Amino acid sequence: MYFLALATDYDGTLANNDLVAEQTCGALRRFKDSGRRLILVTGRELPELKRVFPEIALFDRVVAENGALIYDPATGQERLLASPIPQEFAQRLREMNIAPVSCGRAIVSTWEPHQGAVLDLIRNLGLELQIVFNKGAVMIMPPGVNKASGLLSALKELDLAPQNVVAVGDAENDHTFLNACGFAAAVANALPIVKSEVDLVLKGDHGSGVVELIDTLIREDANIASKIEHGILVGVDRGGNGVHIEPHCGNVLIMGPSQCGKSTLATVLTERMADKHFEFCVIDPEGDYIDLKDAVCVGSRDAPPSLAEAIKLLDDVGVNLVANLQALDLRKRWTLFSRLLMQTALLRARTGRPHWLIIDEAHEVVSKQHDGAIATTPPKAAIFVTAYPQALAASAIKTVDVVIALGDASVQTLADFGRAFGMQIPPDVQQPASDEALVWKCRSGQAPVPVRIDRPVQEHRRHAGKYAVGDVGPERSFYFRNPRSGTTLKAENLYRFMEIACAIDDGTWERHLRAGDYSAWFRDVIKDELLAYETERIEAKRDLEPRISRNIIRRAIWDRYAAPCQV
């Protein structure tokens, strides 16, 4: 399930003239039986609400007094979320012959047309209070308190994110909590202004509208939601249309050769998830996301992440996580990944979070080698990022609905992928430009579409961890060669480069230095233009002793790659 809770107003929505129909109560029970939660959000005071609505126990939480009070029907516990209004205020209203006046735990209420006198009294007493209207009711409340603030506090108690909640209401004081939730509906009798701002206007009024909404949710769940509101923008096609991926649909595969922009796109997607308050977890085998904005990183190049710490962080509403597996070998990476995946699946089933799971270097942990294992097939809203899609487990590929191919040969990459997994790619695929990717909804029968990909707002330190302690491959490694002795030493990453540089003889070091080999490797393989530029300056200084040039280049590497890895 994607939508895990329903938050509903009481007067004018659930109830009509203090009465909640038995048909409506039956729908509420069906909703609870589906494994979802119910939250009542009302301006009513709790004692009165209990009197008129005996079925209040159906709800997991009640947000009363327009957000000032939370009540748990199961335990009877009440929690006040604001300081009460001074008793003098209500007394002065009565002395002014304003009636009726009702006092809750934190609010004072009356009716129109007394709002002018109420406002004058607030001003004369020098109080910091606010007035909220609700179809003729005038509620005087502490500042900063509304239905949204109360609902968010209740959701924190229930361990739910507002993106996984559907809200329904009808009146002025419902605006805030309707806007705070992932999907908003209005009953047919709602005010026109409320109808104009929601995702869905129901055909039924009052409780019959709520029944209609509940039946739709049980039947369709997230399919009622707009892909624009709930999807994550990948980019814009050539017709100017946004192309989105949706958390409640299948999984996504981002593929292409090394250095084609896969990590850049993944970073852009995390920024857009954060903008929409969708929570994400990044599985980072090579330390590429250690500086990712809007996320907490656990693990470093020297110490693996703690599974307990990772789950504890994910359990907190509003936390995004990067699990850096850099310190582990392949076998241990898969073991930790499988455990984290199972714990994440349990957390999602209970809370709906994290909304997205991004698995970089997916061929390492979602591989053919482990096909058939329970942990090989992540749940929906997983994004696989890999240069080797053919190495992925077939069970994982079966969950993919969207394929994004990057790089100069993206058309061929898609064709190879289709042949490998028995998917027929439509003919005449358009060749993407340098700033575009091919996005293919592979279950739709539609052709792949070129989509322009934006750059991330943050600077993504691309492959910093991989280039520091990973392996760039035999063809791309740096080889220190001593023609006199005939020895050759291979540096597959920057740390190994520094180790060998400190151990080789001065002649070998100088020979590569004067040939410009170091700056060329930093530029062409490591893709670090600044490091290459700094090294070129050292290579041009003929009077530097080998000991000095080694130390300067070693320090330049250390400053750029060692500190970020020590999380």
Secondary structure as a PSIPRED ss2 file (coil, helix, strand):
# PSIPRED VFORMAT (PSIPRED V4.0)

   1 M C   1.000  0.000  0.000
   2 Y C   1.000  0.000  0.000
   3 F C   1.000  0.000  0.000
   4 L C   1.000  0.000  0.000
   5 A E   0.000  0.000  1.000
   6 L E   0.000  0.000  1.000
   7 A E   0.000  0.000  1.000
   8 T E   0.000  0.000  1.000
   9 D C   1.000  0.000  0.000
  10 Y C   1.000  0.000  0.000
  11 D E   0.000  0.000  1.000
  12 G C   1.000  0.000  0.000
  13 T C   1.000  0.000  0.000
  14 L C   1.000  0.000  0.000
  15 A E   0.000  0.000  1.000
  16 N E   0.000  0.000  1.000
  17 N C   1.000  0.000  0.000
  18 D C   1.000  0.000  0.000
  19 L E   0.000  0.000  1.000
  20 V C   1.000  0.000  0.000
  21 A C   1.000  0.000  0.000
  22 E H   0.000  1.000  0.000
  23 Q H   0.000  1.000  0.000
  24 T H   0.000  1.000  0.000
  25 C H   0.000  1.000  0.000
  26 G H   0.000  1.000  0.000
  27 A H   0.000  1.000  0.000
  28 L H   0.000  1.000  0.000
  29 R H   0.000  1.000  0.000
  30 R H   0.000  1.000  0.000
  31 F H   0.000  1.000  0.000
  32 K H   0.000  1.000  0.000
  33 D H   0.000  1.000  0.000
  34 S C   1.000  0.000  0.000
  35 G C   1.000  0.000  0.000
  36 R C   1.000  0.000  0.000
  37 R E   0.000  0.000  1.000
  38 L E   0.000  0.000  1.000
  39 I E   0.000  0.000  1.000
  40 L E   0.000  0.000  1.000
  41 V E   0.000  0.000  1.000
  42 T C   1.000  0.000  0.000
  43 G C   1.000  0.000  0.000
  44 R C   1.000  0.000  0.000
  45 E C   1.000  0.000  0.000
  46 L H   0.000  1.000  0.000
  47 P H   0.000  1.000  0.000
  48 E H   0.000  1.000  0.000
  49 L H   0.000  1.000  0.000
  50 K H   0.000  1.000  0.000
  51 R H   0.000  1.000  0.000
  52 V H   0.000  1.000  0.000
  53 F C   1.000  0.000  0.000
  54 P H   0.000  1.000  0.000
  55 E H   0.000  1.000  0.000
  56 I H   0.000  1.000  0.000
  57 A H   0.000  1.000  0.000
  58 L H   0.000  1.000  0.000
  59 F C   1.000  0.000  0.000
  60 D C   1.000  0.000  0.000
  61 R E   0.000  0.000  1.000
  62 V E   0.000  0.000  1.000
  63 V E   0.000  0.000  1.000
  64 A E   0.000  0.000  1.000
  65 E H   0.000  1.000  0.000
  66 N H   0.000  1.000  0.000
  67 G H   0.000  1.000  0.000
  68 A C   1.000  0.000  0.000
  69 L E   0.000  0.000  1.000
  70 I E   0.000  0.000  1.000
  71 Y E   0.000  0.000  1.000
  72 D E   0.000  0.000  1.000
  73 P C   1.000  0.000  0.000
  74 A C   1.000  0.000  0.000
  75 T C   1.000  0.000  0.000
  76 G C   1.000  0.000  0.000
  77 Q E   0.000  0.000  1.000
  78 E E   0.000  0.000  1.000
  79 R E   0.000  0.000  1.000
  80 L E   0.000  0.000  1.000
  81 L C   1.000  0.000  0.000
  82 A C   1.000  0.000  0.000
  83 S C   1.000  0.000  0.000
  84 P C   1.000  0.000  0.000
  85 I C   1.000  0.000  0.000
  86 P C   1.000  0.000  0.000
  87 Q H   0.000  1.000  0.000
  88 E H   0.000  1.000  0.000
  89 F H   0.000  1.000  0.000
  90 A H   0.000  1.000  0.000
  91 Q H   0.000  1.000  0.000
  92 R H   0.000  1.000  0.000
  93 L H   0.000  1.000  0.000
  94 R H   0.000  1.000  0.000
  95 E H   0.000  1.000  0.000
  96 M C   1.000  0.000  0.000
  97 N C   1.000  0.000  0.000
  98 I C   1.000  0.000  0.000
  99 A C   1.000  0.000  0.000
 100 P C   1.000  0.000  0.000
 101 V C   1.000  0.000  0.000
 102 S E   0.000  0.000  1.000
 103 C E   0.000  0.000  1.000
 104 G C   1.000  0.000  0.000
 105 R C   1.000  0.000  0.000
 106 A C   1.000  0.000  0.000
 107 I C   1.000  0.000  0.000
 108 V E   0.000  0.000  1.000
 109 S E   0.000  0.000  1.000
 110 T E   0.000  0.000  1.000
 111 W E   0.000  0.000  1.000
 112 E C   1.000  0.000  0.000
 113 P C   1.000  0.000  0.000
 114 H C   1.000  0.000  0.000
 115 Q H   0.000  1.000  0.000
 116 G H   0.000  1.000  0.000
 117 A H   0.000  1.000  0.000
 118 V H   0.000  1.000  0.000
 119 L H   0.000  1.000  0.000
 120 D H   0.000  1.000  0.000
 121 L H   0.000  1.000  0.000
 122 I H   0.000  1.000  0.000
 123 R H   0.000  1.000  0.000
 124 N H   0.000  1.000  0.000
 125 L H   0.000  1.000  0.000
 126 G C   1.000  0.000  0.000
 127 L C   1.000  0.000  0.000
 128 E C   1.000  0.000  0.000
 129 L C   1.000  0.000  0.000
 130 Q E   0.000  0.000  1.000
 131 I E   0.000  0.000  1.000
 132 V E   0.000  0.000  1.000
 133 F E   0.000  0.000  1.000
 134 N E   0.000  0.000  1.000
 135 K C   1.000  0.000  0.000
 136 G C   1.000  0.000  0.000
 137 A E   0.000  0.000  1.000
 138 V E   0.000  0.000  1.000
 139 M E   0.000  0.000  1.000
 140 I E   0.000  0.000  1.000
 141 M E   0.000  0.000  1.000
 142 P C   1.000  0.000  0.000
 143 P C   1.000  0.000  0.000
 144 G C   1.000  0.000  0.000
 145 V C   1.000  0.000  0.000
 146 N C   1.000  0.000  0.000
 147 K H   0.000  1.000  0.000
 148 A H   0.000  1.000  0.000
 149 S H   0.000  1.000  0.000
 150 G H   0.000  1.000  0.000
 151 L H   0.000  1.000  0.000
 152 L H   0.000  1.000  0.000
 153 S H   0.000  1.000  0.000
 154 A H   0.000  1.000  0.000
 155 L H   0.000  1.000  0.000
 156 K H   0.000  1.000  0.000
 157 E H   0.000  1.000  0.000
 158 L H   0.000  1.000  0.000
 159 D C   1.000  0.000  0.000
 160 L C   1.000  0.000  0.000
 161 A C   1.000  0.000  0.000
 162 P H   0.000  1.000  0.000
 163 Q H   0.000  1.000  0.000
 164 N H   0.000  1.000  0.000
 165 V E   0.000  0.000  1.000
 166 V E   0.000  0.000  1.000
 167 A E   0.000  0.000  1.000
 168 V E   0.000  0.000  1.000
 169 G E   0.000  0.000  1.000
 170 D C   1.000  0.000  0.000
 171 A C   1.000  0.000  0.000
 172 E H   0.000  1.000  0.000
 173 N H   0.000  1.000  0.000
 174 D H   0.000  1.000  0.000
 175 H H   0.000  1.000  0.000
 176 T H   0.000  1.000  0.000
 177 F H   0.000  1.000  0.000
 178 L H   0.000  1.000  0.000
 179 N H   0.000  1.000  0.000
 180 A H   0.000  1.000  0.000
 181 C C   1.000  0.000  0.000
 182 G C   1.000  0.000  0.000
 183 F E   0.000  0.000  1.000
 184 A E   0.000  0.000  1.000
 185 A E   0.000  0.000  1.000
 186 A E   0.000  0.000  1.000
 187 V C   1.000  0.000  0.000
 188 A C   1.000  0.000  0.000
 189 N C   1.000  0.000  0.000
 190 A C   1.000  0.000  0.000
 191 L C   1.000  0.000  0.000
 192 P H   0.000  1.000  0.000
 193 I H   0.000  1.000  0.000
 194 V H   0.000  1.000  0.000
 195 K H   0.000  1.000  0.000
 196 S C   1.000  0.000  0.000
 197 E C   1.000  0.000  0.000
 198 V C   1.000  0.000  0.000
 199 D C   1.000  0.000  0.000
 200 L E   0.000  0.000  1.000
 201 V E   0.000  0.000  1.000
 202 L C   1.000  0.000  0.000
 203 K C   1.000  0.000  0.000
 204 G C   1.000  0.000  0.000
 205 D C   1.000  0.000  0.000
 206 H H   0.000  1.000  0.000
 207 G H   0.000  1.000  0.000
 208 S H   0.000  1.000  0.000
 209 G H   0.000  1.000  0.000
 210 V H   0.000  1.000  0.000
 211 V H   0.000  1.000  0.000
 212 E H   0.000  1.000  0.000
 213 L H   0.000  1.000  0.000
 214 I H   0.000  1.000  0.000
 215 D H   0.000  1.000  0.000
 216 T H   0.000  1.000  0.000
 217 L H   0.000  1.000  0.000
 218 I H   0.000  1.000  0.000
 219 R H   0.000  1.000  0.000
 220 E H   0.000  1.000  0.000
 221 D H   0.000  1.000  0.000
 222 A H   0.000  1.000  0.000
 223 N H   0.000  1.000  0.000
 224 I H   0.000  1.000  0.000
 225 A C   1.000  0.000  0.000
 226 S C   1.000  0.000  0.000
 227 K H   0.000  1.000  0.000
 228 I H   0.000  1.000  0.000
 229 E H   0.000  1.000  0.000
 230 H H   0.000  1.000  0.000
 231 G C   1.000  0.000  0.000
 232 I E   0.000  0.000  1.000
 233 L E   0.000  0.000  1.000
 234 V E   0.000  0.000  1.000
 235 G E   0.000  0.000  1.000
 236 V E   0.000  0.000  1.000
 237 D E   0.000  0.000  1.000
 238 R C   1.000  0.000  0.000
 239 G C   1.000  0.000  0.000
 240 G C   1.000  0.000  0.000
 241 N C   1.000  0.000  0.000
 242 G E   0.000  0.000  1.000
 243 V E   0.000  0.000  1.000
 244 H E   0.000  0.000  1.000
 245 I E   0.000  0.000  1.000
 246 E C   1.000  0.000  0.000
 247 P C   1.000  0.000  0.000
 248 H C   1.000  0.000  0.000
 249 C C   1.000  0.000  0.000
 250 G C   1.000  0.000  0.000
 251 N E   0.000  0.000  1.000
 252 V E   0.000  0.000  1.000
 253 L E   0.000  0.000  1.000
 254 I E   0.000  0.000  1.000
 255 M E   0.000  0.000  1.000
 256 G C   1.000  0.000  0.000
 257 P C   1.000  0.000  0.000
 258 S C   1.000  0.000  0.000
 259 Q C   1.000  0.000  0.000
 260 C C   1.000  0.000  0.000
 261 G C   1.000  0.000  0.000
 262 K H   0.000  1.000  0.000
 263 S H   0.000  1.000  0.000
 264 T H   0.000  1.000  0.000
 265 L H   0.000  1.000  0.000
 266 A H   0.000  1.000  0.000
 267 T H   0.000  1.000  0.000
 268 V H   0.000  1.000  0.000
 269 L H   0.000  1.000  0.000
 270 T H   0.000  1.000  0.000
 271 E H   0.000  1.000  0.000
 272 R H   0.000  1.000  0.000
 273 M H   0.000  1.000  0.000
 274 A H   0.000  1.000  0.000
 275 D H   0.000  1.000  0.000
 276 K C   1.000  0.000  0.000
 277 H C   1.000  0.000  0.000
 278 F C   1.000  0.000  0.000
 279 E C   1.000  0.000  0.000
 280 F E   0.000  0.000  1.000
 281 C E   0.000  0.000  1.000
 282 V E   0.000  0.000  1.000
 283 I E   0.000  0.000  1.000
 284 D E   0.000  0.000  1.000
 285 P C   1.000  0.000  0.000
 286 E C   1.000  0.000  0.000
 287 G C   1.000  0.000  0.000
 288 D C   1.000  0.000  0.000
 289 Y C   1.000  0.000  0.000
 290 I C   1.000  0.000  0.000
 291 D C   1.000  0.000  0.000
 292 L C   1.000  0.000  0.000
 293 K C   1.000  0.000  0.000
 294 D C   1.000  0.000  0.000
 295 A C   1.000  0.000  0.000
 296 V E   0.000  0.000  1.000
 297 C E   0.000  0.000  1.000
 298 V E   0.000  0.000  1.000
 299 G C   1.000  0.000  0.000
 300 S C   1.000  0.000  0.000
 301 R C   1.000  0.000  0.000
 302 D C   1.000  0.000  0.000
 303 A C   1.000  0.000  0.000
 304 P C   1.000  0.000  0.000
 305 P C   1.000  0.000  0.000
 306 S C   1.000  0.000  0.000
 307 L H   0.000  1.000  0.000
 308 A H   0.000  1.000  0.000
 309 E H   0.000  1.000  0.000
 310 A H   0.000  1.000  0.000
 311 I H   0.000  1.000  0.000
 312 K H   0.000  1.000  0.000
 313 L H   0.000  1.000  0.000
 314 L H   0.000  1.000  0.000
 315 D H   0.000  1.000  0.000
 316 D C   1.000  0.000  0.000
 317 V C   1.000  0.000  0.000
 318 G C   1.000  0.000  0.000
 319 V C   1.000  0.000  0.000
 320 N C   1.000  0.000  0.000
 321 L E   0.000  0.000  1.000
 322 V E   0.000  0.000  1.000
 323 A E   0.000  0.000  1.000
 324 N E   0.000  0.000  1.000
 325 L C   1.000  0.000  0.000
 326 Q C   1.000  0.000  0.000
 327 A C   1.000  0.000  0.000
 328 L C   1.000  0.000  0.000
 329 D C   1.000  0.000  0.000
 330 L H   0.000  1.000  0.000
 331 R H   0.000  1.000  0.000
 332 K H   0.000  1.000  0.000
 333 R H   0.000  1.000  0.000
 334 W H   0.000  1.000  0.000
 335 T H   0.000  1.000  0.000
 336 L H   0.000  1.000  0.000
 337 F H   0.000  1.000  0.000
 338 S H   0.000  1.000  0.000
 339 R H   0.000  1.000  0.000
 340 L H   0.000  1.000  0.000
 341 L H   0.000  1.000  0.000
 342 M H   0.000  1.000  0.000
 343 Q H   0.000  1.000  0.000
 344 T H   0.000  1.000  0.000
 345 A H   0.000  1.000  0.000
 346 L H   0.000  1.000  0.000
 347 L H   0.000  1.000  0.000
 348 R H   0.000  1.000  0.000
 349 A H   0.000  1.000  0.000
 350 R H   0.000  1.000  0.000
 351 T H   0.000  1.000  0.000
 352 G C   1.000  0.000  0.000
 353 R C   1.000  0.000  0.000
 354 P C   1.000  0.000  0.000
 355 H C   1.000  0.000  0.000
 356 W E   0.000  0.000  1.000
 357 L E   0.000  0.000  1.000
 358 I E   0.000  0.000  1.000
 359 I E   0.000  0.000  1.000
 360 D C   1.000  0.000  0.000
 361 E C   1.000  0.000  0.000
 362 A H   0.000  1.000  0.000
 363 H H   0.000  1.000  0.000
 364 E H   0.000  1.000  0.000
 365 V H   0.000  1.000  0.000
 366 V C   1.000  0.000  0.000
 367 S E   0.000  0.000  1.000
 368 K H   0.000  1.000  0.000
 369 Q H   0.000  1.000  0.000
 370 H H   0.000  1.000  0.000
 371 D C   1.000  0.000  0.000
 372 G C   1.000  0.000  0.000
 373 A C   1.000  0.000  0.000
 374 I H   0.000  1.000  0.000
 375 A H   0.000  1.000  0.000
 376 T H   0.000  1.000  0.000
 377 T C   1.000  0.000  0.000
 378 P C   1.000  0.000  0.000
 379 P C   1.000  0.000  0.000
 380 K C   1.000  0.000  0.000
 381 A C   1.000  0.000  0.000
 382 A E   0.000  0.000  1.000
 383 I E   0.000  0.000  1.000
 384 F E   0.000  0.000  1.000
 385 V E   0.000  0.000  1.000
 386 T E   0.000  0.000  1.000
 387 A C   1.000  0.000  0.000
 388 Y C   1.000  0.000  0.000
 389 P H   0.000  1.000  0.000
 390 Q H   0.000  1.000  0.000
 391 A H   0.000  1.000  0.000
 392 L E   0.000  0.000  1.000
 393 A C   1.000  0.000  0.000
 394 A H   0.000  1.000  0.000
 395 S H   0.000  1.000  0.000
 396 A H   0.000  1.000  0.000
 397 I H   0.000  1.000  0.000
 398 K C   1.000  0.000  0.000
 399 T C   1.000  0.000  0.000
 400 V E   0.000  0.000  1.000
 401 D E   0.000  0.000  1.000
 402 V E   0.000  0.000  1.000
 403 V E   0.000  0.000  1.000
 404 I E   0.000  0.000  1.000
 405 A E   0.000  0.000  1.000
 406 L C   1.000  0.000  0.000
 407 G C   1.000  0.000  0.000
 408 D C   1.000  0.000  0.000
 409 A C   1.000  0.000  0.000
 410 S H   0.000  1.000  0.000
 411 V H   0.000  1.000  0.000
 412 Q H   0.000  1.000  0.000
 413 T H   0.000  1.000  0.000
 414 L H   0.000  1.000  0.000
 415 A H   0.000  1.000  0.000
 416 D H   0.000  1.000  0.000
 417 F H   0.000  1.000  0.000
 418 G H   0.000  1.000  0.000
 419 R H   0.000  1.000  0.000
 420 A H   0.000  1.000  0.000
 421 F C   1.000  0.000  0.000
 422 G C   1.000  0.000  0.000
 423 M C   1.000  0.000  0.000
 424 Q C   1.000  0.000  0.000
 425 I C   1.000  0.000  0.000
 426 P C   1.000  0.000  0.000
 427 P C   1.000  0.000  0.000
 428 D C   1.000  0.000  0.000
 429 V C   1.000  0.000  0.000
 430 Q C   1.000  0.000  0.000
 431 Q C   1.000  0.000  0.000
 432 P C   1.000  0.000  0.000
 433 A C   1.000  0.000  0.000
 434 S C   1.000  0.000  0.000
 435 D C   1.000  0.000  0.000
 436 E E   0.000  0.000  1.000
 437 A E   0.000  0.000  1.000
 438 L E   0.000  0.000  1.000
 439 V E   0.000  0.000  1.000
 440 W E   0.000  0.000  1.000
 441 K E   0.000  0.000  1.000
 442 C C   1.000  0.000  0.000
 443 R C   1.000  0.000  0.000
 444 S C   1.000  0.000  0.000
 445 G C   1.000  0.000  0.000
 446 Q C   1.000  0.000  0.000
 447 A C   1.000  0.000  0.000
 448 P C   1.000  0.000  0.000
 449 V E   0.000  0.000  1.000
 450 P E   0.000  0.000  1.000
 451 V E   0.000  0.000  1.000
 452 R E   0.000  0.000  1.000
 453 I C   1.000  0.000  0.000
 454 D C   1.000  0.000  0.000
 455 R C   1.000  0.000  0.000
 456 P C   1.000  0.000  0.000
 457 V C   1.000  0.000  0.000
 458 Q C   1.000  0.000  0.000
 459 E C   1.000  0.000  0.000
 460 H C   1.000  0.000  0.000
 461 R C   1.000  0.000  0.000
 462 R C   1.000  0.000  0.000
 463 H C   1.000  0.000  0.000
 464 A H   0.000  1.000  0.000
 465 G H   0.000  1.000  0.000
 466 K H   0.000  1.000  0.000
 467 Y H   0.000  1.000  0.000
 468 A H   0.000  1.000  0.000
 469 V H   0.000  1.000  0.000
 470 G C   1.000  0.000  0.000
 471 D C   1.000  0.000  0.000
 472 V C   1.000  0.000  0.000
 473 G C   1.000  0.000  0.000
 474 P C   1.000  0.000  0.000
 475 E C   1.000  0.000  0.000
 476 R C   1.000  0.000  0.000
 477 S C   1.000  0.000  0.000
 478 F E   0.000  0.000  1.000
 479 Y E   0.000  0.000  1.000
 480 F E   0.000  0.000  1.000
 481 R E   0.000  0.000  1.000
 482 N E   0.000  0.000  1.000
 483 P C   1.000  0.000  0.000
 484 R C   1.000  0.000  0.000
 485 S C   1.000  0.000  0.000
 486 G C   1.000  0.000  0.000
 487 T E   0.000  0.000  1.000
 488 T E   0.000  0.000  1.000
 489 L E   0.000  0.000  1.000
 490 K E   0.000  0.000  1.000
 491 A E   0.000  0.000  1.000
 492 E C   1.000  0.000  0.000
 493 N C   1.000  0.000  0.000
 494 L H   0.000  1.000  0.000
 495 Y H   0.000  1.000  0.000
 496 R H   0.000  1.000  0.000
 497 F H   0.000  1.000  0.000
 498 M H   0.000  1.000  0.000
 499 E H   0.000  1.000  0.000
 500 I H   0.000  1.000  0.000
 501 A H   0.000  1.000  0.000
 502 C H   0.000  1.000  0.000
 503 A H   0.000  1.000  0.000
 504 I C   1.000  0.000  0.000
 505 D C   1.000  0.000  0.000
 506 D H   0.000  1.000  0.000
 507 G H   0.000  1.000  0.000
 508 T H   0.000  1.000  0.000
 509 W H   0.000  1.000  0.000
 510 E H   0.000  1.000  0.000
 511 R H   0.000  1.000  0.000
 512 H H   0.000  1.000  0.000
 513 L H   0.000  1.000  0.000
 514 R H   0.000  1.000  0.000
 515 A C   1.000  0.000  0.000
 516 G C   1.000  0.000  0.000
 517 D H   0.000  1.000  0.000
 518 Y H   0.000  1.000  0.000
 519 S H   0.000  1.000  0.000
 520 A H   0.000  1.000  0.000
 521 W H   0.000  1.000  0.000
 522 F H   0.000  1.000  0.000
 523 R H   0.000  1.000  0.000
 524 D H   0.000  1.000  0.000
 525 V C   1.000  0.000  0.000
 526 I C   1.000  0.000  0.000
 527 K C   1.000  0.000  0.000
 528 D C   1.000  0.000  0.000
 529 E H   0.000  1.000  0.000
 530 L H   0.000  1.000  0.000
 531 L H   0.000  1.000  0.000
 532 A H   0.000  1.000  0.000
 533 Y H   0.000  1.000  0.000
 534 E H   0.000  1.000  0.000
 535 T H   0.000  1.000  0.000
 536 E H   0.000  1.000  0.000
 537 R H   0.000  1.000  0.000
 538 I H   0.000  1.000  0.000
 539 E H   0.000  1.000  0.000
 540 A H   0.000  1.000  0.000
 541 K C   1.000  0.000  0.000
 542 R C   1.000  0.000  0.000
 543 D C   1.000  0.000  0.000
 544 L C   1.000  0.000  0.000
 545 E C   1.000  0.000  0.000
 546 P H   0.000  1.000  0.000
 547 R H   0.000  1.000  0.000
 548 I H   0.000  1.000  0.000
 549 S H   0.000  1.000  0.000
 550 R H   0.000  1.000  0.000
 551 N H   0.000  1.000  0.000
 552 I H   0.000  1.000  0.000
 553 I H   0.000  1.000  0.000
 554 R H   0.000  1.000  0.000
 555 R H   0.000  1.000  0.000
 556 A H   0.000  1.000  0.000
 557 I H   0.000  1.000  0.000
 558 W H   0.000  1.000  0.000
 559 D H   0.000  1.000  0.000
 560 R H   0.000  1.000  0.000
 561 Y H   0.000  1.000  0.000
 562 A H   0.000  1.000  0.000
 563 A H   0.000  1.000  0.000
 564 P H   0.000  1.000  0.000
 565 C H   0.000  1.000  0.000
 566 Q C   1.000  0.000  0.000
 567 V C   1.000  0.000  0.000
